Amino acid sequence: MPRLRVHNYSMSLDGYGAGPDQDEQNPMGVGGGQLHEWVFATRPGRAMIDQEGGSTGADADFFLQGVDGIGATIMGRNMFGPVRGPWTDEAWNGWWGEEPPYHHDVFVLTHHPREPLAMEGGTTFHFVGDGIESALEQAFEAADGLDVRLGGGASTIQQYLRAGLVDEIHVAVVPVLLGSGARLFEGIEDVADRYTRSELVTSPAVAHIRMTRDG
């Protein structure tokens, strides 16, 4: 049965998935870029940005698991871009250039309607304004039997966790301290005991922890 999965969510030792003051110059917040250095040190991570070289091993394997068997993605509007409020001119098309790395349908949670945005390489962004359940239903339909990946930011993942809709979550704990920003595991006290650790793998760069929903 298709699942909703979180993959490669990088988190600091003090629990932040992004630093403070996120904007176009600092999409992951101040200091947040450190959280993803492990990704771009791997061979598949470097290939994603058209660069050669990189490491193999546990980090590369976990990165690849984040695309294996995925047919659609859900993300929050903050992950799509820094633009807030109504889409005044719809000039913002995401952080990823003309060919985003998804290559499938992506459903962006927003309170402001916008027409679907088709990009090169098979990615189409759909802007969903009627809630997380609607986005998930549309994503499962688009995935056509494959799993759906749940992207950030932290508040988007929290909404799906609180609703008990996340089947699996993989976090990569990076040995840095950010001090403030967007904390991932906040406000999920009522559902925290539904998830148990199913895998723990460490590398020289990060600790990979996979949590699976019970039942």
C-alpha positions as CSV (number, residue, x, y, z in Angstrom):
1,M,0.0,0.0,0.0
2,P,1.4,3.5,-0.9
3,R,3.0,5.4,2.0
4,L,3.7,8.9,3.0
5,R,7.4,9.2,3.7
6,V,9.8,11.9,5.0
7,H,13.4,11.5,3.8
8,N,16.8,13.2,4.2
9,Y,15.4,15.8,6.6
10,S,18.5,17.3,8.0
11,M,18.3,18.5,11.6
12,S,20.8,20.1,14.0
13,L,21.8,18.6,17.3
14,D,19.5,21.1,19.0
15,G,16.5,20.0,16.8
16,Y,16.3,22.7,14.1
17,G,15.7,21.9,10.5
18,A,16.4,25.5,9.4
19,G,18.1,28.5,10.9
20,P,16.6,31.9,11.8
21,D,15.8,34.6,9.3
22,Q,14.9,32.6,6.2
23,D,14.9,34.7,3.0
24,E,16.0,34.5,-0.6
25,Q,19.6,35.0,0.4
26,N,19.4,32.4,3.2
27,P,16.8,29.8,2.1
28,M,17.7,27.6,5.0
29,G,18.0,30.5,7.4
30,V,21.2,31.9,8.9
31,G,23.6,28.9,9.3
32,G,21.1,26.5,7.9
33,G,23.3,25.6,4.9
34,Q,25.5,23.5,7.2
35,L,22.7,21.0,7.5
36,H,22.9,19.9,3.9
37,E,26.7,19.8,3.4
38,W,26.5,16.0,3.9
39,V,24.2,15.7,0.9
40,F,26.4,17.5,-1.5
41,A,29.4,15.5,-0.4
42,T,27.9,12.3,-1.8
43,R,28.1,11.1,-5.3
44,P,24.3,11.3,-6.0
45,G,24.0,14.6,-4.2
46,R,26.7,16.1,-6.4
47,A,25.2,14.6,-9.5
48,M,21.9,16.3,-8.7
49,I,23.7,19.7,-9.2
50,D,25.6,18.5,-12.2
51,Q,28.9,18.0,-10.5
52,E,31.2,15.0,-10.5
53,G,32.9,13.1,-7.7
54,G,31.5,12.6,-4.2
55,S,31.4,9.8,-1.7
56,T,29.6,6.5,-1.7
57,G,28.5,4.6,1.4
58,A,25.8,5.1,4.0
59,D,25.1,8.8,3.3
60,A,24.8,8.2,-0.4
61,D,22.5,5.2,0.2
62,F,20.2,7.1,2.4
63,F,20.0,10.0,-0.1
64,L,19.0,7.6,-2.9
65,Q,16.3,6.0,-0.7
66,G,14.7,9.4,-0.7
67,V,13.9,9.1,-4.4
68,D,13.4,5.4,-4.7
69,G,9.8,4.5,-5.2
70,I,8.5,8.1,-4.9
71,G,5.8,9.2,-7.4
72,A,4.8,12.6,-6.0
73,T,5.9,15.2,-3.4
74,I,4.1,17.4,-1.0
75,M,5.8,20.6,0.4
76,G,4.9,23.7,2.3
77,R,5.0,27.1,0.6
78,N,8.1,28.1,2.6
79,M,10.0,25.3,0.9
80,F,8.8,26.4,-2.5
81,G,10.1,29.9,-1.9
82,P,10.3,33.1,0.2
83,V,7.3,34.9,-1.4
84,R,4.5,35.5,1.1
85,G,0.9,36.5,0.7
86,P,-0.9,36.6,-2.7
87,W,1.1,35.7,-5.8
88,T,1.2,39.2,-7.2
89,D,3.1,38.5,-10.4
90,E,3.8,34.7,-10.2
91,A,7.4,35.4,-11.2
92,W,8.8,33.1,-8.5
93,N,9.2,29.6,-9.8
94,G,11.1,27.9,-7.0
95,W,14.7,27.6,-5.9
96,W,15.7,25.0,-8.4
97,G,16.0,26.8,-11.8
98,E,14.2,25.7,-14.9
99,E,14.6,21.9,-14.2
100,P,13.8,21.1,-10.6
101,P,15.1,17.7,-9.3
102,Y,11.7,16.2,-8.7
103,H,10.6,15.0,-12.2
104,H,7.0,14.4,-11.0
105,D,4.0,16.2,-9.6
106,V,4.7,18.4,-6.6
107,F,1.8,19.7,-4.4
108,V,2.5,23.0,-2.6
109,L,0.4,23.9,0.4
110,T,-0.7,27.5,0.3
111,H,-3.6,29.8,1.3
112,H,-3.4,31.7,-2.0
113,P,-4.5,30.1,-5.3
114,R,-2.2,29.9,-8.3
115,E,-2.4,28.0,-11.6
116,P,-0.2,24.8,-11.9
117,L,3.4,25.5,-12.9
118,A,4.9,23.1,-15.4
119,M,8.7,23.0,-15.5
120,E,11.3,21.2,-17.5
121,G,12.1,17.6,-16.7
122,G,8.6,16.6,-15.9
123,T,8.0,18.6,-12.7
124,T,4.7,20.3,-12.3
125,F,3.9,22.3,-9.2
126,H,0.3,22.3,-8.1
127,F,-0.8,24.8,-5.5
128,V,-3.3,23.3,-3.0
129,G,-5.4,25.6,-0.8
130,D,-7.9,23.3,0.7
131,G,-5.8,21.5,3.4
132,I,-3.3,18.8,4.0
133,E,-5.7,15.9,3.4
134,S,-6.7,17.2,0.0
135,A,-3.0,17.6,-0.9
136,L,-2.3,14.0,0.2
137,E,-5.3,12.6,-1.8
138,Q,-4.1,14.4,-4.9
139,A,-0.5,13.3,-4.4
140,F,-1.5,9.7,-4.0
141,E,-3.5,9.8,-7.1
142,A,-0.7,11.4,-9.1
143,A,1.8,8.9,-7.7
144,D,-0.2,6.1,-9.2
145,G,0.7,3.4,-6.7
146,L,4.1,4.7,-5.7
147,D,4.8,6.4,-2.4
148,V,4.5,10.1,-1.7
149,R,7.4,12.1,-0.2
150,L,6.7,14.8,2.3
151,G,9.1,17.7,2.1
152,G,9.6,20.6,4.5
153,G,9.4,22.8,6.1
154,A,9.1,21.8,9.7
155,S,5.5,23.1,10.2
156,T,4.3,21.1,7.2
157,I,5.7,17.9,8.6
158,Q,4.3,18.7,12.0
159,Q,0.8,19.1,10.5
160,Y,1.0,15.6,8.9
161,L,2.5,14.1,12.0
162,R,-0.2,15.5,14.3
163,A,-2.8,14.1,11.9
164,G,-1.1,10.6,12.1
165,L,-0.6,10.5,8.3
166,V,3.2,10.0,8.2
167,D,4.2,6.4,7.7
168,E,8.0,6.8,7.9
169,I,10.4,9.6,8.8
170,H,14.1,9.7,8.2
171,V,16.1,12.5,9.8
172,A,19.8,13.1,9.4
173,V,21.2,14.6,12.6
174,V,24.1,16.9,11.8
175,P,26.6,17.7,14.6
176,V,26.1,21.4,14.6
177,L,24.2,23.8,16.8
178,L,21.9,26.5,15.4
179,G,20.5,27.9,18.6
180,S,17.2,29.0,17.0
181,G,15.1,28.6,13.8
182,A,12.5,26.1,12.8
183,R,12.3,23.1,15.2
184,L,11.0,19.9,13.7
185,F,9.7,17.8,16.7
186,E,7.5,20.5,18.3
187,G,3.8,20.2,19.2
188,I,3.5,16.5,18.4
189,E,3.2,15.3,22.0
190,D,-0.2,13.6,21.3
191,V,1.3,11.3,18.6
192,A,4.9,10.9,19.5
193,D,4.4,7.5,21.0
194,R,3.0,6.2,17.7
195,Y,6.5,6.2,16.2
196,T,9.4,3.9,17.0
197,R,12.9,3.8,15.8
198,S,13.4,1.3,13.0
199,E,16.9,2.1,12.0
200,L,20.0,3.9,13.2
201,V,23.1,4.3,11.1
202,T,26.0,6.6,11.7
203,S,28.6,8.0,9.3
204,P,31.5,10.4,9.8
205,A,29.1,13.2,8.8
206,V,25.7,12.5,10.3
207,A,23.5,10.1,12.2
208,H,20.6,8.6,10.2
209,I,17.5,7.8,12.2
210,R,14.5,6.2,10.7
211,M,11.2,6.3,12.6
212,T,8.2,4.1,11.6
213,R,4.6,4.5,12.5
214,D,3.2,1.6,14.6
215,G,0.3,-0.3,13.2
